[in-house]
Amino acid sequence: MASSGKETDREALLVGLRIRDVRIQYGYSLEQFAERLEVSVSHLSNIECGRKKPPLALLVRLATEFDASLDYLVLGRQDKSSGGFLVFRSDEELLKTFAIAPKGARA
């Protein structure tokens, strides 16, 4: 069954917010993180805002270098075995933390 456009938009946004959250938890500016990941600042910004989907290679690099599982980055599932640095947040926590109202909600 194919995802609707709204579901795809929400999924892209949540993946981007998880990436932004990892960046912030590690104390990187957008520019520093983009340099570390060898992508342009505008590309990373578009990913973090959900306007673009990150390529698999970038997700794998994030998972490897920043102790964030692919399950968490893509699906929002916390890896119970991870004893690392990151605080894993639910989708609702991410939306609230970054002050993004779900589509259809009134501010």
Secondary structure, DSSP 8 states (H G I E B T S, - for coil): ----HHHHHHHHHHHHHHHHHHHHHTT--HHHHHHHHTS-HHHHHHHHTTSS---HHHHHHHHHHHT--HIIIII----TT--SS-----HHHHHHHTT---TT---
